[in-house]
Amino acid sequence: MDLTLFMYLIPSLFMFGCGVYGFITRKNMIAIMISLELMLNSVDINFVVFNRYLFPGQMDGMFFSLFAIAIAAAETALALAIIINVFRIAKNVDINQITKLKF
């Protein structure tokens, strides 16, 4: 493998690891959503890097990454709307306190 490939994969691996750690350890829904977005962006970097390494003349990985970014933006907007509605009802965005919403 090429050294330049690892120069892109190591930060991507670090980003994904930070995202997994934040997703597992955080109790705030906003922090969990940010960690999830960090993992998705790390995967997008991997798409572009592997596309460039395996198929240098094609743009498939880049188009797929743009599509994934658009889907992630829509998912973030939906998640923020849900979190705002939960905050209006529960006055808290802590995962442990959301059980108050059960009837």
Phi and psi in radians as a Rosetta constraint file:
Dihedral C 1 N 2 CA 2 C 2 CIRCULARHARMONIC -1.445 0.35
Dihedral N 2 CA 2 C 2 N 3 CIRCULARHARMONIC 2.575 0.35
Dihedral C 2 N 3 CA 3 C 3 CIRCULARHARMONIC -1.154 0.35
Dihedral N 3 CA 3 C 3 N 4 CIRCULARHARMONIC -0.600 0.35
Dihedral C 3 N 4 CA 4 C 4 CIRCULARHARMONIC -1.174 0.35
Dihedral N 4 CA 4 C 4 N 5 CIRCULARHARMONIC -0.478 0.35
Dihedral C 4 N 5 CA 5 C 5 CIRCULARHARMONIC -1.103 0.35
Dihedral N 5 CA 5 C 5 N 6 CIRCULARHARMONIC -0.763 0.35
Dihedral C 5 N 6 CA 6 C 6 CIRCULARHARMONIC -1.208 0.35
Dihedral N 6 CA 6 C 6 N 7 CIRCULARHARMONIC -0.483 0.35
Dihedral C 6 N 7 CA 7 C 7 CIRCULARHARMONIC -1.146 0.35
Dihedral N 7 CA 7 C 7 N 8 CIRCULARHARMONIC -0.402 0.35
Dihedral C 7 N 8 CA 8 C 8 CIRCULARHARMONIC -1.685 0.35
Dihedral N 8 CA 8 C 8 N 9 CIRCULARHARMONIC -0.556 0.35
Dihedral C 8 N 9 CA 9 C 9 CIRCULARHARMONIC -1.343 0.35
Dihedral N 9 CA 9 C 9 N 10 CIRCULARHARMONIC -0.555 0.35
Dihedral C 9 N 10 CA 10 C 10 CIRCULARHARMONIC -1.130 0.35
Dihedral N 10 CA 10 C 10 N 11 CIRCULARHARMONIC -0.862 0.35
Dihedral C 10 N 11 CA 11 C 11 CIRCULARHARMONIC -1.103 0.35
Dihedral N 11 CA 11 C 11 N 12 CIRCULARHARMONIC -0.599 0.35
Dihedral C 11 N 12 CA 12 C 12 CIRCULARHARMONIC -1.134 0.35
Dihedral N 12 CA 12 C 12 N 13 CIRCULARHARMONIC -0.723 0.35
Dihedral C 12 N 13 CA 13 C 13 CIRCULARHARMONIC -1.114 0.35
Dihedral N 13 CA 13 C 13 N 14 CIRCULARHARMONIC -0.705 0.35
Dihedral C 13 N 14 CA 14 C 14 CIRCULARHARMONIC -1.113 0.35
Dihedral N 14 CA 14 C 14 N 15 CIRCULARHARMONIC -0.745 0.35
Dihedral C 14 N 15 CA 15 C 15 CIRCULARHARMONIC -1.079 0.35
Dihedral N 15 CA 15 C 15 N 16 CIRCULARHARMONIC -0.764 0.35
Dihedral C 15 N 16 CA 16 C 16 CIRCULARHARMONIC -1.137 0.35
Dihedral N 16 CA 16 C 16 N 17 CIRCULARHARMONIC -0.715 0.35
Dihedral C 16 N 17 CA 17 C 17 CIRCULARHARMONIC -1.096 0.35
Dihedral N 17 CA 17 C 17 N 18 CIRCULARHARMONIC -0.731 0.35
Dihedral C 17 N 18 CA 18 C 18 CIRCULARHARMONIC -1.125 0.35
Dihedral N 18 CA 18 C 18 N 19 CIRCULARHARMONIC -0.660 0.35
Dihedral C 18 N 19 CA 19 C 19 CIRCULARHARMONIC -1.144 0.35
Dihedral N 19 CA 19 C 19 N 20 CIRCULARHARMONIC -0.751 0.35
Dihedral C 19 N 20 CA 20 C 20 CIRCULARHARMONIC -1.133 0.35
Dihedral N 20 CA 20 C 20 N 21 CIRCULARHARMONIC -0.758 0.35
Dihedral C 20 N 21 CA 21 C 21 CIRCULARHARMONIC -1.073 0.35
Dihedral N 21 CA 21 C 21 N 22 CIRCULARHARMONIC -0.776 0.35
Dihedral C 21 N 22 CA 22 C 22 CIRCULARHARMONIC -1.153 0.35
Dihedral N 22 CA 22 C 22 N 23 CIRCULARHARMONIC -0.655 0.35
Dihedral C 22 N 23 CA 23 C 23 CIRCULARHARMONIC -1.157 0.35
Dihedral N 23 CA 23 C 23 N 24 CIRCULARHARMONIC -0.659 0.35
Dihedral C 23 N 24 CA 24 C 24 CIRCULARHARMONIC -1.374 0.35
Dihedral N 24 CA 24 C 24 N 25 CIRCULARHARMONIC -0.672 0.35
Dihedral C 24 N 25 CA 25 C 25 CIRCULARHARMONIC -1.624 0.35
Dihedral N 25 CA 25 C 25 N 26 CIRCULARHARMONIC -0.384 0.35
Dihedral C 25 N 26 CA 26 C 26 CIRCULARHARMONIC -1.392 0.35
Dihedral N 26 CA 26 C 26 N 27 CIRCULARHARMONIC 2.621 0.35
Dihedral C 26 N 27 CA 27 C 27 CIRCULARHARMONIC -1.947 0.35
Dihedral N 27 CA 27 C 27 N 28 CIRCULARHARMONIC -0.206 0.35
Dihedral C 27 N 28 CA 28 C 28 CIRCULARHARMONIC -1.529 0.35
Dihedral N 28 CA 28 C 28 N 29 CIRCULARHARMONIC 2.309 0.35
Dihedral C 28 N 29 CA 29 C 29 CIRCULARHARMONIC -1.139 0.35
Dihedral N 29 CA 29 C 29 N 30 CIRCULARHARMONIC -0.575 0.35
Dihedral C 29 N 30 CA 30 C 30 CIRCULARHARMONIC -1.157 0.35
Dihedral N 30 CA 30 C 30 N 31 CIRCULARHARMONIC -0.767 0.35
Dihedral C 30 N 31 CA 31 C 31 CIRCULARHARMONIC -1.133 0.35
Dihedral N 31 CA 31 C 31 N 32 CIRCULARHARMONIC -0.632 0.35
Dihedral C 31 N 32 CA 32 C 32 CIRCULARHARMONIC -1.146 0.35
Dihedral N 32 CA 32 C 32 N 33 CIRCULARHARMONIC -0.707 0.35
Dihedral C 32 N 33 CA 33 C 33 CIRCULARHARMONIC -1.159 0.35
Dihedral N 33 CA 33 C 33 N 34 CIRCULARHARMONIC -0.689 0.35
Dihedral C 33 N 34 CA 34 C 34 CIRCULARHARMONIC -1.113 0.35
Dihedral N 34 CA 34 C 34 N 35 CIRCULARHARMONIC -0.695 0.35
Dihedral C 34 N 35 CA 35 C 35 CIRCULARHARMONIC -1.127 0.35
Dihedral N 35 CA 35 C 35 N 36 CIRCULARHARMONIC -0.682 0.35
Dihedral C 35 N 36 CA 36 C 36 CIRCULARHARMONIC -1.126 0.35
Dihedral N 36 CA 36 C 36 N 37 CIRCULARHARMONIC -0.721 0.35
Dihedral C 36 N 37 CA 37 C 37 CIRCULARHARMONIC -1.145 0.35
Dihedral N 37 CA 37 C 37 N 38 CIRCULARHARMONIC -0.616 0.35
Dihedral C 37 N 38 CA 38 C 38 CIRCULARHARMONIC -1.106 0.35
Dihedral N 38 CA 38 C 38 N 39 CIRCULARHARMONIC -0.698 0.35
Dihedral C 38 N 39 CA 39 C 39 CIRCULARHARMONIC -1.166 0.35
Dihedral N 39 CA 39 C 39 N 40 CIRCULARHARMONIC -0.722 0.35
Dihedral C 39 N 40 CA 40 C 40 CIRCULARHARMONIC -1.126 0.35
Dihedral N 40 CA 40 C 40 N 41 CIRCULARHARMONIC -0.684 0.35
Dihedral C 40 N 41 CA 41 C 41 CIRCULARHARMONIC -1.184 0.35
Dihedral N 41 CA 41 C 41 N 42 CIRCULARHARMONIC -0.598 0.35
Dihedral C 41 N 42 CA 42 C 42 CIRCULARHARMONIC -1.108 0.35
Dihedral N 42 CA 42 C 42 N 43 CIRCULARHARMONIC -0.724 0.35
Dihedral C 42 N 43 CA 43 C 43 CIRCULARHARMONIC -1.155 0.35
Dihedral N 43 CA 43 C 43 N 44 CIRCULARHARMONIC -0.650 0.35
Dihedral C 43 N 44 CA 44 C 44 CIRCULARHARMONIC -1.102 0.35
Dihedral N 44 CA 44 C 44 N 45 CIRCULARHARMONIC -0.684 0.35
Dihedral C 44 N 45 CA 45 C 45 CIRCULARHARMONIC -1.080 0.35
Dihedral N 45 CA 45 C 45 N 46 CIRCULARHARMONIC -0.726 0.35
Dihedral C 45 N 46 CA 46 C 46 CIRCULARHARMONIC -1.108 0.35
Dihedral N 46 CA 46 C 46 N 47 CIRCULARHARMONIC -0.686 0.35
Dihedral C 46 N 47 CA 47 C 47 CIRCULARHARMONIC -1.003 0.35
Dihedral N 47 CA 47 C 47 N 48 CIRCULARHARMONIC -0.829 0.35
Dihedral C 47 N 48 CA 48 C 48 CIRCULARHARMONIC -1.174 0.35
Dihedral N 48 CA 48 C 48 N 49 CIRCULARHARMONIC -0.756 0.35
Dihedral C 48 N 49 CA 49 C 49 CIRCULARHARMONIC -1.122 0.35
Dihedral N 49 CA 49 C 49 N 50 CIRCULARHARMONIC -0.815 0.35
Dihedral C 49 N 50 CA 50 C 50 CIRCULARHARMONIC -1.228 0.35
Dihedral N 50 CA 50 C 50 N 51 CIRCULARHARMONIC -0.560 0.35
Dihedral C 50 N 51 CA 51 C 51 CIRCULARHARMONIC -1.124 0.35
Dihedral N 51 CA 51 C 51 N 52 CIRCULARHARMONIC -0.742 0.35
Dihedral C 51 N 52 CA 52 C 52 CIRCULARHARMONIC -1.177 0.35
Dihedral N 52 CA 52 C 52 N 53 CIRCULARHARMONIC -0.609 0.35
Dihedral C 52 N 53 CA 53 C 53 CIRCULARHARMONIC -1.358 0.35
Dihedral N 53 CA 53 C 53 N 54 CIRCULARHARMONIC -0.766 0.35
Dihedral C 53 N 54 CA 54 C 54 CIRCULARHARMONIC -1.477 0.35
Dihedral N 54 CA 54 C 54 N 55 CIRCULARHARMONIC -0.663 0.35
Dihedral C 54 N 55 CA 55 C 55 CIRCULARHARMONIC -2.286 0.35
Dihedral N 55 CA 55 C 55 N 56 CIRCULARHARMONIC 1.407 0.35
Dihedral C 55 N 56 CA 56 C 56 CIRCULARHARMONIC -1.081 0.35
Dihedral N 56 CA 56 C 56 N 57 CIRCULARHARMONIC -0.492 0.35
Dihedral C 56 N 57 CA 57 C 57 CIRCULARHARMONIC -1.587 0.35
Dihedral N 57 CA 57 C 57 N 58 CIRCULARHARMONIC -0.132 0.35
Dihedral C 57 N 58 CA 58 C 58 CIRCULARHARMONIC -1.825 0.35
Dihedral N 58 CA 58 C 58 N 59 CIRCULARHARMONIC 2.810 0.35
Dihedral C 58 N 59 CA 59 C 59 CIRCULARHARMONIC -2.031 0.35
Dihedral N 59 CA 59 C 59 N 60 CIRCULARHARMONIC 0.336 0.35
Dihedral C 59 N 60 CA 60 C 60 CIRCULARHARMONIC -1.060 0.35
Dihedral N 60 CA 60 C 60 N 61 CIRCULARHARMONIC -0.794 0.35
Dihedral C 60 N 61 CA 61 C 61 CIRCULARHARMONIC -1.104 0.35
Dihedral N 61 CA 61 C 61 N 62 CIRCULARHARMONIC -0.628 0.35
Dihedral C 61 N 62 CA 62 C 62 CIRCULARHARMONIC -1.236 0.35
Dihedral N 62 CA 62 C 62 N 63 CIRCULARHARMONIC -0.693 0.35
Dihedral C 62 N 63 CA 63 C 63 CIRCULARHARMONIC -1.172 0.35
Dihedral N 63 CA 63 C 63 N 64 CIRCULARHARMONIC -0.690 0.35
Dihedral C 63 N 64 CA 64 C 64 CIRCULARHARMONIC -1.135 0.35
Dihedral N 64 CA 64 C 64 N 65 CIRCULARHARMONIC -0.664 0.35
Dihedral C 64 N 65 CA 65 C 65 CIRCULARHARMONIC -1.143 0.35
Dihedral N 65 CA 65 C 65 N 66 CIRCULARHARMONIC -0.710 0.35
Dihedral C 65 N 66 CA 66 C 66 CIRCULARHARMONIC -1.102 0.35
Dihedral N 66 CA 66 C 66 N 67 CIRCULARHARMONIC -0.705 0.35
Dihedral C 66 N 67 CA 67 C 67 CIRCULARHARMONIC -1.112 0.35
Dihedral N 67 CA 67 C 67 N 68 CIRCULARHARMONIC -0.742 0.35
Dihedral C 67 N 68 CA 68 C 68 CIRCULARHARMONIC -1.141 0.35
Dihedral N 68 CA 68 C 68 N 69 CIRCULARHARMONIC -0.638 0.35
Dihedral C 68 N 69 CA 69 C 69 CIRCULARHARMONIC -1.150 0.35
Dihedral N 69 CA 69 C 69 N 70 CIRCULARHARMONIC -0.696 0.35
Dihedral C 69 N 70 CA 70 C 70 CIRCULARHARMONIC -1.129 0.35
Dihedral N 70 CA 70 C 70 N 71 CIRCULARHARMONIC -0.736 0.35
Dihedral C 70 N 71 CA 71 C 71 CIRCULARHARMONIC -1.139 0.35
Dihedral N 71 CA 71 C 71 N 72 CIRCULARHARMONIC -0.693 0.35
Dihedral C 71 N 72 CA 72 C 72 CIRCULARHARMONIC -1.135 0.35
Dihedral N 72 CA 72 C 72 N 73 CIRCULARHARMONIC -0.618 0.35
Dihedral C 72 N 73 CA 73 C 73 CIRCULARHARMONIC -1.156 0.35
Dihedral N 73 CA 73 C 73 N 74 CIRCULARHARMONIC -0.723 0.35
Dihedral C 73 N 74 CA 74 C 74 CIRCULARHARMONIC -1.151 0.35
Dihedral N 74 CA 74 C 74 N 75 CIRCULARHARMONIC -0.690 0.35
Dihedral C 74 N 75 CA 75 C 75 CIRCULARHARMONIC -1.133 0.35
Dihedral N 75 CA 75 C 75 N 76 CIRCULARHARMONIC -0.674 0.35
Dihedral C 75 N 76 CA 76 C 76 CIRCULARHARMONIC -1.153 0.35
Dihedral N 76 CA 76 C 76 N 77 CIRCULARHARMONIC -0.725 0.35
Dihedral C 76 N 77 CA 77 C 77 CIRCULARHARMONIC -1.096 0.35
Dihedral N 77 CA 77 C 77 N 78 CIRCULARHARMONIC -0.744 0.35
Dihedral C 77 N 78 CA 78 C 78 CIRCULARHARMONIC -1.147 0.35
Dihedral N 78 CA 78 C 78 N 79 CIRCULARHARMONIC -0.755 0.35
Dihedral C 78 N 79 CA 79 C 79 CIRCULARHARMONIC -1.122 0.35
Dihedral N 79 CA 79 C 79 N 80 CIRCULARHARMONIC -0.708 0.35
Dihedral C 79 N 80 CA 80 C 80 CIRCULARHARMONIC -1.126 0.35
Dihedral N 80 CA 80 C 80 N 81 CIRCULARHARMONIC -0.662 0.35
Dihedral C 80 N 81 CA 81 C 81 CIRCULARHARMONIC -1.101 0.35
Dihedral N 81 CA 81 C 81 N 82 CIRCULARHARMONIC -0.736 0.35
Dihedral C 81 N 82 CA 82 C 82 CIRCULARHARMONIC -1.139 0.35
Dihedral N 82 CA 82 C 82 N 83 CIRCULARHARMONIC -0.756 0.35
Dihedral C 82 N 83 CA 83 C 83 CIRCULARHARMONIC -1.124 0.35
Dihedral N 83 CA 83 C 83 N 84 CIRCULARHARMONIC -0.679 0.35
Dihedral C 83 N 84 CA 84 C 84 CIRCULARHARMONIC -1.125 0.35
Dihedral N 84 CA 84 C 84 N 85 CIRCULARHARMONIC -0.720 0.35
Dihedral C 84 N 85 CA 85 C 85 CIRCULARHARMONIC -1.167 0.35
Dihedral N 85 CA 85 C 85 N 86 CIRCULARHARMONIC -0.664 0.35
Dihedral C 85 N 86 CA 86 C 86 CIRCULARHARMONIC -1.122 0.35
Dihedral N 86 CA 86 C 86 N 87 CIRCULARHARMONIC -0.703 0.35
Dihedral C 86 N 87 CA 87 C 87 CIRCULARHARMONIC -1.144 0.35
Dihedral N 87 CA 87 C 87 N 88 CIRCULARHARMONIC -0.622 0.35
Dihedral C 87 N 88 CA 88 C 88 CIRCULARHARMONIC -1.120 0.35
Dihedral N 88 CA 88 C 88 N 89 CIRCULARHARMONIC -0.632 0.35
Dihedral C 88 N 89 CA 89 C 89 CIRCULARHARMONIC -1.462 0.35
Dihedral N 89 CA 89 C 89 N 90 CIRCULARHARMONIC -0.869 0.35
Dihedral C 89 N 90 CA 90 C 90 CIRCULARHARMONIC -1.629 0.35
Dihedral N 90 CA 90 C 90 N 91 CIRCULARHARMONIC -0.235 0.35
Dihedral C 90 N 91 CA 91 C 91 CIRCULARHARMONIC 1.041 0.35
Dihedral N 91 CA 91 C 91 N 92 CIRCULARHARMONIC 0.429 0.35
Dihedral C 91 N 92 CA 92 C 92 CIRCULARHARMONIC -2.808 0.35
Dihedral N 92 CA 92 C 92 N 93 CIRCULARHARMONIC 2.567 0.35
Dihedral C 92 N 93 CA 93 C 93 CIRCULARHARMONIC -2.019 0.35
Dihedral N 93 CA 93 C 93 N 94 CIRCULARHARMONIC 0.406 0.35
Dihedral C 93 N 94 CA 94 C 94 CIRCULARHARMONIC -1.384 0.35
Dihedral N 94 CA 94 C 94 N 95 CIRCULARHARMONIC 2.329 0.35
Dihedral C 94 N 95 CA 95 C 95 CIRCULARHARMONIC -1.065 0.35
Dihedral N 95 CA 95 C 95 N 96 CIRCULARHARMONIC -0.654 0.35
Dihedral C 95 N 96 CA 96 C 96 CIRCULARHARMONIC -1.219 0.35
Dihedral N 96 CA 96 C 96 N 97 CIRCULARHARMONIC -0.424 0.35
Dihedral C 96 N 97 CA 97 C 97 CIRCULARHARMONIC -1.575 0.35
Dihedral N 97 CA 97 C 97 N 98 CIRCULARHARMONIC -0.089 0.35
Dihedral C 97 N 98 CA 98 C 98 CIRCULARHARMONIC -1.258 0.35
Dihedral N 98 CA 98 C 98 N 99 CIRCULARHARMONIC -0.273 0.35
Dihedral C 98 N 99 CA 99 C 99 CIRCULARHARMONIC -1.140 0.35
Dihedral N 99 CA 99 C 99 N 100 CIRCULARHARMONIC -0.212 0.35
Dihedral C 99 N 100 CA 100 C 100 CIRCULARHARMONIC -1.119 0.35
Dihedral N 100 CA 100 C 100 N 101 CIRCULARHARMONIC -0.399 0.35
Dihedral C 100 N 101 CA 101 C 101 CIRCULARHARMONIC -1.340 0.35
Dihedral N 101 CA 101 C 101 N 102 CIRCULARHARMONIC -0.187 0.35
Dihedral C 101 N 102 CA 102 C 102 CIRCULARHARMONIC -1.281 0.35
Dihedral N 102 CA 102 C 102 N 103 CIRCULARHARMONIC 2.505 0.35
